[in-house]
Amino acid sequence: MSGHSKWHNIQAKKGKVDAKRGKIFTKIGKEIAVAVKSGGSNLDGNSKLRDCVAKAKAANMPMDTITKAIKKGAGELEGVNYEELMYEGYGPAGVAVLVNVLTDNKNRSASDVRCIFDRNGGNLGATGCVSWMFQRKGQIVIQKQDGIDEDELMMKVLELGAEDFSAEEEVFVITTAQEDFSTVREALEKENFEFESAEITMIPDNTVSLNLEDSERVQSLIDKLEDNDDVQDVWHNAEFAEDFEG
């Protein structure tokens, strides 16, 4: 039920999570703190916080680290006030790129992001220049394993309100409307499904197919952006070459 294979991008992202776990935990911790400040520290009454905690658990973030982030957001521990910003631009080969930032200094972040685009074959654009090409969706990724029946899982998630279900090389990818994400995720959690990832993401309406050289150039830009401490997420519409290792 999917328009194109998502697994290459998911696999590449998972590899980076594994390799940079400490930095990933820091970034998710910032998301948790911001969610607490906007909606309170009670998980039952704050769906955004529940989603952030689910994302943290999927990344194998320790529970004491999650608790500490919640306390920072609630003011029980010393923390920093962050502002959420979105930058938009183009990478090599005309790939559309969205950069989500949480920062305590927007001038620094704007300068850093612009510099990374400029030095890696891209250019930062005006607000709205590429965001219209994406839709904000929930995405849940479940590893294929014995005991999970593909047809049963597909029927289950569609009955729960998911928009799309696809079986990729090694995983099942479930896509939901943003407002239905928590309902679908929590129902699967209650049935003890374990997630490779579970998050709100930006999914492109169409993708740009890349050759090997352009795949390497685009991935280099993404890596540089993700290495920046202020950058939370990088979304793009690249379809990498099949022989690209990432």
SERO-4910 file (N, C-alpha, C, O; in steps of 0.05 Angstrom, whole numbers):
BEGIN
 pado doro    nc1    nc2    nc3   cac1   cac2   cac3    cc1    cc2    cc3    oc1    oc2    oc3
  Met    A     16    -24      0      0      0      0     17     25      0      8     47      9
  Ser    A     42     23    -10     60     46     -8     69     55    -35     72     38    -53
  Gly    A     73     81    -39     81     91    -65    109     86    -72    116     82    -95
  His    A    127     85    -52    155     79    -58    167     67    -33    157     70    -10
  Ser    A    190     53    -36    203     40    -14    214     61      6    228     80     -2
  Lys    A    208     58     31    218     76     52    242     64     67    255     79     82
  Trp    A    248     39     63    266     25     81    294     36     80    308     37    101
  His    A    304     44     57    331     54     55    335     78     73    355     80     87
  Asn    A    316     97     72    318    121     89    316    113    118    331    124    135
  Ile    A    298     95    125    294     87    153    319     73    163    328     78    185
  Gln    A    330     55    146    354     40    154    377     59    159    392     56    178
  Ala    A    381     79    141    403     97    144    399    113    170    419    118    184
  Lys    A    374    122    176    369    137    200    374    121    225    386    131    244
  Lys    A    366     95    225    370     78    247    400     74    253    409     74    276
  Gly    A    416     71    231    444     68    234    457     92    248    475     89    264
  Lys    A    447    116    241    458    140    254    450    141    284    466    150    300
  Val    A    426    132    289    417    132    318    435    114    334    444    121    356
  Asp    A    441     90    323    458     72    337    486     83    341    498     79    362
  Ala    A    497     96    321    524    106    322    527    131    339    549    136    350
  Lys    A    506    147    342    507    172    356    487    173    379    473    193    382
  Arg    A    485    151    393    464    149    413    464    171    434    442    181    441
  Gly    A    487    179    444    488    200    464    477    226    454    461    239    468
  Lys    A    484    234    429    473    259    418    443    256    413    428    276    417
  Ile    A    434    233    404    405    229    399    390    232    425    369    244    425
  Phe    A    401    221    447    387    223    473    384    252    481    364    260    491
  Thr    A    405    268    476    405    296    483    383    310    468    368    327    479
  Lys    A    380    304    442    361    317    425    332    309    433    314    326    434
  Ile    A    328    284    439    301    275    447    295    287    474    272    294    480
  Gly    A    315    289    492    311    302    518    301    331    515    284    339    531
  Lys    A    311    345    496    302    372    491    273    372    482    257    389    490
  Glu    A    265    353    465    237    351    456    219    346    479    197    358    481
  Ile    A    228    328    497    211    321    520    207    346    538    185    352    547
  Ala    A    229    361    543    228    385    560    209    405    548    193    418    562
  Val    A    210    409    522    192    429    508    163    419    510    145    436    514
  Ala    A    159    393    507    131    383    509    120    387    537     96    393    540
  Val    A    137    383    557    128    387    585    121    417    589    100    423    602
  Lys    A    137    435    579    132    463    584    107    472    570     93    490    580
  Ser    A    100    460    547     76    468    533     51    455    543     29    466    540
  Gly    A     53    431    555     29    417    562     29    403    589     10    389    596
  Gly    A     50    408    605     51    396    632     65    369    632     70    357    612
  Ser    A     72    360    657     88    336    660     71    310    664     82    289    667
  Asn    A     45    313    664     27    290    667     24    276    640     12    287    622
  Leu    A     34    252    638     32    237    613      3    233    604     -2    234    580
  Asp    A    -15    228    623    -43    222    616    -56    246    603    -74    243    586
  Gly    A    -47    270    610    -60    294    599    -44    308    578    -52    330    569
  Asn    A    -22    297    569     -5    311    550      3    291    528     22    276    531
  Ser    A    -12    291    506     -8    271    485     19    276    471     32    256    463
  Lys    A     27    301    469     53    307    456     76    295    473     95    284    462
  Leu    A     74    296    499     94    285    516     94    254    514    115    242    513
  Arg    A     70    242    512     69    213    509     83    205    483     97    185    482
  Asp    A     79    220    462     92    214    436    122    217    438    137    200    427
  Cys    A    131    237    452    160    241    456    172    218    472    194    208    465
  Val    A    158    209    493    168    187    509    169    161    493    188    146    495
  Ala    A    149    157    476    149    134    458    173    134    439    185    114    434
  Lys    A    178    158    428    202    161    411    227    155    426    245    142    415
  Ala    A    229    164    451    252    159    467    256    129    473    278    119    471
  Lys    A    234    116    479    236     87    485    244     71    460    259     52    462
  Ala    A    234     79    437    241     66    412    271     69    406    283     51    393
  Ala    A    283     91    415    311     96    412    328     84    435    352     88    436
  Asn    A    314     68    452    327     55    475    339     75    495    360     70    507
  Met    A    326     98    498    335    118    518    328    108    546    305    100    551
  Pro    A    347    109    564    342     99    592    320    115    606    317    139    601
  Met    A    305    101    622    282    113    635    290    136    654    276    156    656
  Asp    A    313    133    667    322    155    685    329    180    669    326    202    679
  Thr    A    339    177    645    344    200    627    319    213    618    317    237    617
  Ile    A    299    197    612    272    207    605    260    223    628    250    245    625
  Thr    A    262    212    652    251    225    676    265    251    682    252    271    689
  Lys    A    291    252    678    307    276    682    298    298    663    295    321    670
  Ala    A    293    291    638    284    310    618    256    321    625    251    345    621
  Ile    A    239    304    635    212    313    644    215    333    667    201    353    667
  Lys    A    232    327    686    236    345    709    248    372    700    241    392    712
  Lys    A    266    371    680    277    397    670    255    413    658    253    438    662
  Gly    A    238    401    642    216    415    630    196    426    650    185    448    646
  Ala    A    193    412    672    174    420    693    187    441    713    173    451    730
  Gly    A    212    446    709    226    466    726    237    454    752    247    468    769
  Glu    A    235    427    755    245    414    779    275    412    779    288    410    800
  Leu    A    287    412    755    316    413    752    323    437    734    306    445    718
  Glu    A    347    447    736    355    469    720    355    462    690    366    440    683
  Gly    A    344    478    674    343    473    645    346    498    629    351    520    639
  Val    A    342    495    602    344    517    584    318    521    569    304    501    563
  Asn    A    311    546    563    287    551    547    294    550    518    311    564    508
  Tyr    A    279    533    503    285    529    475    263    540    458    239    540    465
  Glu    A    270    550    434    251    560    414    252    540    391    274    533    382
  Glu    A    229    533    380    228    515    358    226    531    332    209    549    329
  Leu    A    243    524    313    244    537    287    246    517    264    255    494    268
  Met    A    237    525    241    239    507    217    253    523    195    245    545    188
  Tyr    A    274    511    184    288    523    162    283    505    137    280    481    139
  Glu    A    282    518    114    276    505     89    296    512     67    306    535     66
  Gly    A    302    493     50    321    499     29    323    476     10    308    457     10
  Tyr    A    343    478     -7    348    458    -28    377    447    -25    395    462    -19
  Gly    A    380    421    -28    406    408    -28    415    403    -56    402    412    -75
  Pro    A    437    389    -59    446    381    -86    424    367   -102    408    353    -90
  Ala    A    425    370   -128    406    358   -147    377    367   -142    358    353   -150
  Gly    A    374    390   -129    347    401   -125    330    387   -104    306    390   -104
  Val    A    343    372    -86    328    358    -65    318    378    -45    332    395    -36
  Ala    A    292    375    -38    280    393    -18    288    383     10    287    359     16
  Val    A    295    402     28    304    396     54    290    413     75    289    438     72
  Leu    A    280    401     96    268    414    119    286    409    143    294    386    148
  Val    A    292    430    159    309    427    182    294    437    207    289    461    208
  Asn    A    288    420    225    274    427    250    295    432    272    313    416    276
  Val    A    293    455    285    313    464    304    299    471    331    278    482    332
  Leu    A    313    463    353    306    473    379    331    487    390    352    475    393
  Thr    A    328    513    395    352    529    401    347    549    423    324    558    428
  Asp    A    368    557    437    367    579    457    379    604    445    382    624    459
  Asn    A    387    602    419    400    626    406    394    623    376    409    611    361
  Lys    A    372    636    367    364    632    339    383    645    319    385    636    296
  Asn    A    397    666    328    417    678    309    439    658    304    448    656    281
  Arg    A    449    645    324    470    624    321    460    602    303    474    593    284
  Ser    A    436    592    308    425    570    292    421    577    263    429    562    245
  Ala    A    410    601    258    406    610    230    433    612    215    435    603    192
  Ser    A    453    623    229    480    625    216    492    598    211    503    593    189
  Asp    A    489    579    230    501    553    227    488    537    204    501    525    188
  Val    A    461    538    204    446    523    183    452    534    156    456    519    137
  Arg    A    453    560    153    459    573    127    487    565    118    491    559     94
  Cys    A    506    565    136    533    558    130    535    529    120    550    523    101
  Ile    A    521    511    134    522    483    126    510    479     98    521    463     82
  Phe    A    488    492     92    477    490     65    497    501     44    502    487     24
  Asp    A    508    524     50    526    536     30    551    519     25    560    518      2
  Arg    A    561    506     45    586    491     43    582    463     32    601    448     27
  Asn    A    557    455     29    551    427     20    533    426     -4    516    408     -7
  Gly    A    535    446    -21    522    445    -47    492    451    -46    477    444    -64
  Gly    A    483    465    -25    455    472    -23    451    501    -19    470    517    -20
  Asn    A    426    509    -15    421    537     -9    396    539      8    376    526      3
  Leu    A    397    556     29    375    560     47    355    578     33    362    598     20
  Gly    A    329    571     35    308    587     22    290    601     42    295    601     66
  Ala    A    270    614     31    250    629     48    230    609     60    227    587     50
  Thr    A    217    618     81    197    602     94    175    595     74    164    612     60
  Gly    A    169    569     72    148    560     54    158    551     27    142    541     10
  Cys    A    184    553     22    194    547     -5    193    517    -11    190    509    -35
  Val    A    195    500      9    193    471      4    173    456     22    166    433     17
  Ser    A    164    469     44    147    455     63    121    446     50    108    427     60
  Trp    A    112    459     29     87    452     15     89    424      2     69    412     -6
  Met    A    114    415     -1    118    389    -14    116    365      6    117    342     -2
  Phe    A    112    371     31    112    351     52     85    351     67     71    371     68
  Gln    A     79    328     79     56    326     97     65    315    124     81    297    126
  Arg    A     55    328    146     63    319    173     46    294    179     22    295    180
  Lys    A     60    272    185     47    247    190     59    232    214     82    238    222
  Gly    A     45    213    224     56    195    244     68    171    229     57    162    210
  Gln    A     91    161    239    103    138    226    114    119    248    129    127    266
  Ile    A    105     94    246    113     73    265    127     51    249    116     42    229
  Val    A    150     43    258    166     23    244    169     -1    263    179      2    286
  Ile    A    161    -25    254    163    -50    269    180    -70    255    176    -75    231
  Gln    A    199    -81    269    217   -101    257    202   -126    250    186   -136    266
  Lys    A    207   -137    226    195   -163    219    208   -185    237    232   -185    241
  Gln    A    191   -203    247    201   -225    263    180   -247    264    156   -242    258
  Asp    A    189   -271    273    170   -293    275    148   -286    295    153   -274    316
  Gly    A    124   -293    288    102   -288    306     85   -264    298     63   -260    308
  Ile    A     96   -248    280     80   -225    269     70   -232    242     85   -235    223
  Asp    A     44   -235    240     31   -241    214     26   -215    199     12   -198    209
  Glu    A     37   -213    175     34   -188    160      5   -180    155     -2   -157    159
  Asp    A    -11   -199    146    -39   -192    140    -55   -184    165    -71   -165    164
  Glu    A    -50   -199    187    -64   -192    212    -56   -164    221    -73   -148    230
  Leu    A    -30   -158    220    -21   -131    229    -32   -109    211    -41    -89    221
  Met    A    -33   -114    185    -44    -94    167    -73    -88    173    -81    -65    175
  Met    A    -89   -110    176   -117   -106    182   -121    -92    209   -138    -75    212
  Lys    A   -104    -99    228   -106    -87    255   -102    -56    254   -117    -41    265
  Val    A    -80    -48    241    -73    -20    241    -92     -3    224    -98     20    230
  Leu    A   -103    -15    202   -122     -1    186   -148      3    201   -162     23    199
  Glu    A   -156    -18    217   -180    -15    233   -176      6    255   -196     19    263
  Leu    A   -152      9    264   -146     29    285   -146     58    273   -147     77    288
  Gly    A   -145     60    247   -145     86    234   -120     94    219   -118    117    211
  Ala    A   -101     76    216    -77     82    201    -84     88    172   -103     77    161
  Glu    A    -68    105    159    -73    112    131    -59     93    111    -68     88     89
  Asp    A    -36     82    120    -20     66    101     -4     45    116      3     49    140
  Phe    A      0     22    103     16      1    114     33    -11     92     23    -17     70
  Ser    A     59    -13     97     76    -25     76     96    -44     89    106    -40    111
  Ala    A    101    -66     75    121    -86     83    146    -80     67    147    -85     43
  Glu    A    167    -71     81    193    -65     68    211    -89     72    202   -111     79
  Glu    A    237    -86     66    256   -108     67    257   -122     94    255   -147     95
  Glu    A    259   -106    115    263   -118    141    242   -108    162    242   -117    185
  Val    A    225    -90    153    207    -77    173    179    -73    161    175    -75    136
  Phe    A    160    -68    178    133    -59    170    132    -29    177    141    -20    198
  Val    A    122    -13    158    120     16    162     91     24    162     76     19    143
  Ile    A     82     36    184     55     44    188     53     74    188     68     87    203
  Thr    A     36     86    171     34    115    169      6    123    178    -14    110    170
  Thr    A      5    144    194    -21    154    204    -24    184    199     -4    197    194
  Ala    A    -48    194    201    -52    222    203    -40    231    230    -39    216    249
  Gln    A    -31    256    231    -19    266    255    -37    262    280    -28    254    301
  Glu    A    -63    268    276    -81    267    298    -88    238    307    -98    234    329
  Asp    A    -82    219    290    -88    191    297    -63    175    307    -65    152    315
  Phe    A    -40    188    306    -15    175    313    -16    163    341    -10    139    345
  Ser    A    -23    179    361    -23    169    388    -42    146    392    -35    126    406
  Thr    A    -65    147    380    -85    125    383    -74     99    372    -76     78    386
  Val    A    -62    100    348    -52     75    336    -28     65    352    -26     41    357
  Arg    A    -10     83    359     15     75    373      8     63    400     18     42    407
  Glu    A    -10     76    415    -17     66    442    -31     39    440    -27     22    458
  Ala    A    -48     35    420    -61      9    417    -41    -13    411    -44    -35    422
  Leu    A    -21     -8    395      0    -27    389     17    -33    413     26    -55    418
  Glu    A     23    -12    428     38    -15    453     24    -34    472     37    -51    485
  Lys    A     -2    -31    475    -17    -48    493    -16    -77    485    -20    -95    502
  Glu    A    -11    -82    459     -9   -110    450     20   -119    448     27   -139    436
  Asn    A     38   -103    462     66   -110    466     83   -110    440    103   -124    438
  Phe    A     74    -94    420     92    -91    397    115    -73    404    111    -53    419
  Glu    A    139    -79    395    162    -63    400    169    -48    374    167    -59    352
  Phe    A    176    -22    377    180     -5    354    209      0    348    225      5    367
  Glu    A    216      0    323    243      9    314    243     40    316    263     52    324
  Ser    A    221     52    310    218     81    314    188     87    314    171     72    304
  Ala    A    181    109    327    153    117    329    153    148    333    161    157    355
  Glu    A    146    162    313    149    191    314    131    206    294    122    194    275
  Ile    A    127    231    299    115    249    279    137    258    260    158    266    269
  Thr    A    132    255    234    152    261    215    140    277    191    116    280    190
  Met    A    157    285    173    148    299    149    153    281    125    176    274    119
  Ile    A    132    273    112    134    254     89    129    269     63    109    283     60
  Pro    A    148    266     44    145    281     19    123    270      1    118    246      1
  Asp    A    109    287    -13     89    279    -32    102    264    -56     90    245    -67
  Asn    A    125    274    -64    140    262    -86    170    261    -79    179    277    -63
  Thr    A    185    244    -92    213    242    -86    230    248   -111    220    247   -134
  Val    A    256    255   -106    275    260   -127    294    236   -129    309    231   -109
  Ser    A    294    222   -151    312    199   -154    341    209   -159    345    225   -177
  Leu    A    360    198   -144    388    207   -146    406    185   -157    401    161   -153
  Asn    A    427    193   -171    448    175   -178    467    172   -155    463    185   -134
  Leu    A    487    155   -157    505    149   -135    519    174   -125    521    179   -101
  Glu    A    530    190   -144    545    214   -137    528    234   -122    536    245   -101
  Asp    A    504    239   -132    486    258   -118    476    247    -92    471    262    -73
  Ser    A    473    221    -90    465    208    -64    486    215    -43    479    222    -20
  Glu    A    511    212    -50    533    218    -32    533    247    -23    538    253      0
  Arg    A    529    265    -43    529    294    -37    505    301    -18    509    317      0
  Val    A    482    291    -24    459    297     -8    462    286     21    456    299     40
  Gln    A    472    261     22    476    249     49    497    264     65    494    267     89
  Ser    A    517    275     52    537    291     66    524    316     78    530    323    101
  Leu    A    507    329     63    492    353     73    475    345     97    475    358    118
  Ile    A    460    323     95    443    314    117    460    308    142    452    315    164
  Asp    A    482    294    138    500    287    161    510    312    175    510    313    200
  Lys    A    518    332    160    529    357    172    507    371    187    512    381    209
  Leu    A    483    372    176    461    384    191    454    369    216    451    381    237
  Glu    A    453    343    215    446    327    238    467    328    260    461    323    283
  Asp    A    492    334    252    513    336    272    511    361    288    524    363    309
  Asn    A    496    381    278    493    406    293    476    402    318    455    390    316
  Asp    A    485    412    340    471    407    366    443    419    367    426    409    381
  Asp    A    438    440    351    411    453    352    391    439    334    367    443    337
  Val    A    401    422    316    383    410    296    370    384    308    384    366    317
  Gln    A    344    384    308    329    360    318    324    340    297    329    316    301
  Asp    A    314    349    274    307    330    252    313    343    226    312    367    222
  Val    A    320    326    206    324    334    179    306    316    161    309    292    162
  Trp    A    288    329    146    271    314    128    277    322    100    285    345     95
  His    A    274    304     81    281    310     53    264    292     34    250    274     43
  Asn    A    266    298      9    251    282    -11    269    267    -30    262    261    -53
  Ala    A    293    260    -20    312    245    -37    305    215    -37    297    204    -17
  Glu    A    307    204    -60    306    175    -63    334    166    -72    342    169    -95
  Phe    A    349    154    -53    377    148    -58    380    126    -78    363    109    -81
  Ala    A    403    126    -91    410    105   -111    410     78    -97    418     76    -73
  Glu    A    401     57   -110    398     31    -98    425     20    -88    426      5    -68
  Asp    A    447     27   -101    473     17    -93    487     36    -73    511     32    -67
  Phe    A    473     56    -63    485     74    -44    484     62    -16    463     52     -7
  Glu    A    507     62     -3    509     50     24    500     67     46    492     57     68
  Gly    A    500     93     42    491    112     64    512    118     84    507    133    103
***
